[in-house]
Amino acid sequence: MQRPRFELPEALVMEILSKLPVKSLTRFNCVCKYWCSSFQTPHFISNNYQNNLENNNLNLLLSRCDGNTFQRYFSQLSNEKYQNYIVKQNIHLPFFRNDLPSVYGACHGLLCLLDPLKDKAAIWNPSTREFKILPPSSIQRPPYFSPFEETYLTLDDVSFNDAALGFDSKTDDYKVIRFVTLTFVNSEEQYPHPHFMYQVELYSLRSNSWQEIPCPDYKPTETPLGNNYVDGICYWKTGTGAYLDFRGLILSFDMGNEKFSILPIPEFVGSFPEYHVDLLVFNGSLGAIVYPRERMDTSFDLWVTNEGVWTKQFNIKSISGVVHPLGFGKNGDLFLRDTNDEVLLFDASTQELKELQINTYLDHFRFDISLHAYLESLVHINGIQEIEKHVIRQPARDASNE
């Protein structure tokens, strides 16, 4: 006797599929045209991302510099604590050969790669392996007249720093903002004194172009740990005054109205010059991790803001030999760098500190290691699939890591 055939409603099938990893969904694209088209709808993309967000399905990339080639590359870590966050694969970026790109994001699973010395940038979805090369800026660089030297100076250098990747929900557009530093010199002098001018550029994925926007009175002074984007707003640390008169501030930029604002940093500690205050994103909120600049045993306080009110989340007391936090993984696990530039993990649940077997002794610029966390996403960026002249993925040689 033939069993009756039951068919699930398509809406239920899509709901089930939206809970699967992006890698599985990519394979299922070839099952049928309906599935393939459904996976590209805003509704399905949003459901899949929200499921990853609710389940805290973080993926971790460790940004490093190869000691032989001096090239930037990423080590993708396993996202399971019981595996000790071993390196699963290494991702190299031939597109930025001979450059050391900075990494910004993540926003909805997207990362921005930006060369600080050249007008060279890309948006990358590491989950779908889509890569979007951004066009060069066509914005004019203004002349600089020195009243003291009574002459126009020569533009000597252009650099791009302190970027951010964010989303404008009003226009359904992803945007990149970056600060541009123009260095001018008197070319007739043997040892010219540099003069600086600043611009701010904003890229729109929808228009695939850059535009200049008004420059704020304050400039970012430090790069946040990992991500600096939360709910439509990007954040940087800035300040005013010098040393004992220094006052820490937060510079923010709204991706929707494209306006800058200044927020005060609460006095978490008695004296700012004696403490580091690093901005970061913790569980979807703007946070700050505070720790002393010079002490053998370093303690860390994590503060998080909610609607303008800062509250202390937890304190990690007296960790010997740790010099710098790298960022948070799943369930509040804190990654750290020690005095030997090795990567450590502080387990928030057990309050234990352990060294991860990520061999950084062959790295160049070991102090420049950074951690970047992102959620899997199906967001389309009008790019191309990874090709070897842009991105190369190599499996880690063994479980004990590179």
C-alpha positions in Angstrom: 0.0 0.0 0.0 1.4 3.3 -1.0 1.8 5.8 1.8 0.0 9.1 1.4 2.2 12.0 0.4 2.3 15.1 2.6 3.6 18.4 1.4 4.5 21.2 3.7 3.3 24.7 2.9 5.9 26.8 1.1 5.8 29.4 3.8 6.7 26.8 6.4 9.5 25.4 4.2 11.0 28.9 3.8 10.8 29.4 7.6 12.7 26.2 8.2 15.3 27.0 5.5 15.9 30.4 7.0 17.4 28.8 10.1 20.1 27.1 8.1 23.7 28.3 7.7 24.5 30.4 4.6 26.8 27.6 3.4 23.9 25.2 3.2 21.6 27.7 1.6 24.3 28.3 -1.1 24.3 24.6 -1.9 20.5 24.5 -2.0 20.4 27.3 -4.7 20.6 24.6 -7.3 17.6 22.5 -5.9 15.0 24.6 -7.8 14.6 28.1 -9.3 11.9 29.0 -6.7 14.3 28.3 -3.8 17.1 30.2 -5.5 14.9 33.3 -6.1 13.3 33.1 -2.6 16.8 33.1 -0.9 17.4 36.5 -2.5 14.2 38.2 -1.3 14.6 40.9 1.5 12.2 39.0 3.7 14.2 35.7 3.6 17.5 37.6 4.0 16.2 39.4 7.0 14.7 36.2 8.6 18.0 34.4 8.1 20.0 37.2 9.7 17.6 37.6 12.6 17.9 33.8 13.3 21.7 34.2 13.4 21.4 37.2 15.6 19.1 35.5 18.1 21.3 32.4 18.3 24.4 34.6 18.6 26.1 32.7 15.7 29.2 34.8 15.7 32.1 34.1 13.2 35.5 35.2 14.2 38.3 36.5 12.0 41.8 37.3 13.4 43.5 39.9 11.3 47.3 39.3 11.1 50.4 40.2 9.1 52.5 37.4 7.5 56.1 37.4 8.8 57.5 36.4 5.4 55.5 38.4 2.9 54.4 41.2 5.3 50.9 40.9 3.8 47.7 41.2 5.8 45.6 38.1 6.1 42.8 36.6 8.2 42.7 33.5 10.3 39.1 32.2 10.5 38.6 30.7 14.0 36.2 27.9 14.9 33.3 29.4 16.7 33.1 26.6 19.3 34.7 27.0 22.7 35.3 23.3 23.1 37.5 23.5 20.0 39.6 26.2 21.7 38.9 28.5 18.8 41.4 26.8 16.5 42.2 28.2 13.1 40.0 26.6 10.5 41.4 28.4 7.4 43.6 31.3 6.5 42.2 34.0 4.0 44.7 36.0 2.0 43.9 39.2 0.1 45.9 39.5 -3.2 43.7 42.5 -4.1 45.7 44.4 -1.4 49.1 43.0 -2.3 51.9 45.1 -0.9 49.3 47.0 1.2 48.1 46.6 4.8 44.4 47.2 4.6 42.4 48.2 7.7 39.2 46.3 8.5 35.9 48.0 9.4 32.5 46.5 10.3 30.8 44.2 10.6 27.4 45.5 9.5 24.8 42.8 8.7 27.6 40.4 8.0 29.6 42.7 5.7 33.1 44.0 6.2 34.9 47.0 4.7 38.5 46.7 3.7 40.3 50.0 3.2 43.9 50.8 2.3 44.9 53.8 4.4 47.6 54.9 1.9 45.8 54.5 -1.4 42.3 55.2 -2.7 41.6 51.5 -2.6 38.6 49.9 -0.8 36.2 47.0 -1.0 33.1 45.6 0.7 33.2 41.9 1.4 30.6 39.3 2.5 32.8 36.5 3.8 29.7 34.2 4.2 28.5 34.4 0.6 32.0 35.1 -0.7 30.9 38.1 -2.6 33.5 40.9 -3.1 32.7 44.4 -4.2 35.5 46.8 -5.3 34.6 50.4 -4.6 35.3 53.0 -7.2 38.0 55.6 -6.6 36.9 58.9 -5.3 36.4 61.8 -7.8 36.2 64.4 -5.0 38.5 67.4 -5.6 41.3 68.1 -3.2 41.2 71.8 -2.2 44.3 74.1 -2.4 46.1 75.2 0.8 47.3 78.8 1.2 49.8 79.4 4.0 49.4 83.0 5.3 52.7 82.7 7.1 54.6 81.7 4.0 52.3 83.7 1.7 52.1 81.0 -0.9 50.1 78.0 -2.0 51.5 74.8 -0.7 52.0 71.5 -2.7 49.8 68.5 -1.9 52.3 65.9 -0.8 50.2 63.0 0.6 46.6 61.8 0.9 45.7 59.2 3.5 42.4 57.5 4.4 41.6 56.5 8.0 39.0 56.0 10.7 36.3 54.6 8.4 33.0 52.9 9.3 30.5 50.7 7.4 26.9 51.1 8.2 23.3 50.8 7.0 20.8 53.6 6.2 17.3 52.0 6.9 15.5 55.0 5.4 17.0 54.4 1.9 17.9 50.7 2.3 21.5 51.6 1.5 24.9 50.5 2.8 27.4 53.3 3.3 31.1 53.7 4.0 32.4 56.8 5.7 36.1 57.7 5.9 38.2 60.6 7.1 40.8 61.9 4.5 44.0 63.7 5.7 45.7 66.0 3.2 49.3 66.8 3.8 50.7 70.0 2.2 54.3 71.2 2.1 56.3 74.1 0.6 58.1 72.3 -2.2 60.8 75.0 -2.3 62.0 74.3 1.2 64.6 71.6 1.9 63.0 70.5 5.1 59.4 71.6 4.8 57.0 71.8 7.7 53.8 69.8 7.0 50.4 71.4 7.0 47.2 69.4 7.3 43.7 69.7 6.0 40.8 67.2 6.4 37.9 66.0 4.4 35.2 63.4 5.0 33.9 61.2 2.2 30.8 59.1 2.2 30.2 56.1 -0.2 26.8 54.8 -1.2 26.4 51.3 -2.4 23.1 52.2 -4.0 24.7 54.9 -6.2 28.1 53.3 -6.2 29.8 56.6 -5.7 31.6 58.9 -3.2 30.5 62.3 -2.1 32.1 64.9 0.2 30.2 65.8 3.4 31.0 68.6 5.9 33.9 67.8 8.2 33.2 67.9 12.0 35.2 70.0 14.4 36.6 66.9 16.1 38.6 64.1 14.5 38.7 60.4 15.6 41.8 59.9 17.8 41.6 56.1 18.3 40.3 53.1 16.4 37.5 51.2 18.2 38.0 47.5 19.0 36.5 45.6 16.0 33.1 47.1 15.1 32.1 50.7 15.7 28.5 50.5 14.2 25.3 50.1 16.2 21.7 50.6 14.9 22.4 53.1 12.1 25.1 55.1 14.0 28.9 54.9 13.9 31.1 55.8 16.8 34.7 56.9 17.3 36.6 58.1 20.4 37.9 61.7 20.3 38.7 64.3 22.8 39.6 67.9 23.7 42.4 69.4 25.8 45.8 68.0 26.7 46.9 65.5 29.3 45.5 66.6 32.7 43.0 68.9 30.9 42.1 66.1 28.5 38.4 65.4 28.2 37.2 62.2 26.4 34.4 62.5 23.9 32.6 60.3 21.5 32.1 61.4 17.9 29.0 59.8 16.3 27.7 59.8 12.7 24.1 59.0 11.8 23.9 57.1 8.5 20.3 58.3 8.0 20.6 62.0 8.3 24.3 62.1 7.6 25.0 64.3 10.6 27.8 64.2 13.2 27.2 64.6 16.9 29.4 64.8 20.0 28.7 62.8 23.2 30.5 62.9 26.5 32.4 59.9 27.8 31.4 59.4 31.5 34.2 59.5 34.0 34.4 55.8 34.4 37.7 56.3 36.2 39.4 59.1 38.1 41.9 60.3 35.5 41.6 59.6 31.8 45.4 60.0 31.0 46.1 57.0 33.3 43.5 54.7 31.7 42.7 53.3 28.3 39.0 53.7 27.3 38.4 51.5 24.2 35.0 51.7 22.4 33.5 48.5 21.1 30.2 46.8 20.4 28.9 44.3 23.0 25.8 42.3 22.5 24.4 44.9 20.0 25.1 48.0 22.2 27.9 50.6 22.4 30.3 49.7 25.1 33.6 50.8 26.6 36.3 48.6 28.1 38.4 50.5 30.7 41.9 49.4 31.9 45.0 51.1 33.3 47.8 52.2 30.9 50.7 51.1 33.1 50.4 48.3 35.6 51.8 44.7 35.9 48.4 43.3 36.8 45.7 44.6 34.5 42.0 44.8 35.5 39.2 45.4 33.0 35.8 47.1 33.5 33.2 46.7 30.8 30.6 49.5 30.5 27.6 49.4 28.2 25.2 52.2 27.3 21.5 51.9 26.8 19.5 55.0 25.8 22.4 57.2 27.0 22.7 55.5 30.4 26.0 53.7 31.1 26.1 50.7 33.4 29.0 48.4 34.4 28.5 44.9 33.0 31.4 43.2 34.8 34.9 43.6 36.1 37.8 41.3 35.4 40.4 41.7 38.2 44.2 41.5 38.1 45.2 39.5 35.0 49.0 39.3 35.0 50.9 39.8 31.7 47.9 41.0 29.6 48.5 44.2 27.7 45.5 44.8 25.4 42.0 43.5 24.8 41.1 42.3 21.3 37.3 42.0 21.6 34.5 39.6 22.5 33.5 36.3 21.1 30.4 34.3 22.0 28.8 34.4 25.4 31.0 37.2 26.7 34.3 35.5 26.1 37.0 38.1 26.0 40.0 37.7 23.7 43.3 39.4 24.9 46.9 39.9 23.8 49.6 39.3 26.4 53.1 40.7 26.8 54.4 38.0 24.4 51.8 39.0 21.8 50.1 35.6 22.2 46.3 35.4 22.0 44.5 34.5 25.3 40.9 33.8 26.1 39.1 34.9 29.3 36.2 32.6 29.9 33.4 34.7 31.4 31.5 31.7 32.7 34.4 30.1 34.6 36.5 33.3 35.1 39.5 31.3 33.8 42.3 32.6 31.5 43.9 30.3 29.0 46.3 30.6 26.1 44.9 29.7 22.7 47.2 27.7 20.5 47.3 30.3 17.8 51.0 30.6 16.9 51.7 34.3 16.4 55.5 34.1 16.8 56.0 34.1 13.0 53.7 37.1 12.5 55.0 40.5 11.5 53.7 43.5 13.5 52.4 41.1 16.2 51.1 44.0 18.2 48.8 44.8 15.3 46.6 41.7 15.7 42.9 42.5 15.8 39.7 40.5 16.2 36.6 41.0 14.0 33.3 39.3 14.7 30.5 39.0 12.2 27.2 37.2 11.8 26.5 35.1 8.7 24.4 37.0 6.2 22.9 36.7 2.7 23.1 40.4 2.0 23.9 41.1 -1.7 26.4 43.8 -2.5 26.3 43.9 -6.3 29.8 42.5 -6.4 31.4 39.3 -7.9 32.2 36.0 -6.4 35.7 35.7 -4.8 38.4 35.0 -7.4 42.0 34.3 -6.7 43.3 37.7 -7.7 41.1 39.1 -4.9 40.8 36.5 -2.2 42.5 33.1 -1.6 41.3 30.7 1.1 43.6 28.0 2.5 42.7 25.3 5.0 44.8 25.4 8.1 47.5 22.7 7.9 46.7 21.0 11.2 44.4 21.3 14.2 47.2 22.9 16.3 47.0 26.0 14.1 49.3 28.0 11.9 
